[in-house]
Amino acid sequence: MRIQVPPNCELTLGMTCVDKSEPGRTVWRMAADERFANPAGIVQGGFLGAMADSAMGSAAITFATAPGRRVFASNVEMKTSFLAAARVGSVLECTATIVSGGSRVAFAEAEVVDDQGRVVARASSTYLYTERT
């Protein structure tokens, strides 16, 4: 199987990884453009959840990779809390961190902030590792 990097979901959202220097932690950015607006003119929560999921999934991969180990990280559950409106036109940044884990599972948390430093969403998730062949 050929793995596309970056995956289509990140390309669709316009996400860019700005830091993955520390295993188990990634930082991503994306512009909140009008394609993501709900009828009230703010970013629809599903897009914030998708951003957090991609960031946490990539953090899980960086946490699991040991020399020679190749895995998929599958999200098995996720909770997202929306704390403030994410305004169209802002730049969002998501920091994801693995808070605990082992060889089969990782527990992740993410925080999404806007370009004014306001926390707009927090998420937590569990990822199950599957070996790639």
Secondary structure, DSSP 8 states (H G I E B T S, - for coil): ----SS-HHHHHHT-EEEE--STTEEEEEEE--GGGB-TTSBB-HHHHHHHHHHHHHHHHHHHH--TT--EEEEEEEEEEEE-S--BTT-EEEEEEEEEEE-SSEEEEEEEEE-TTS-EEEEEEEEEEEEE--
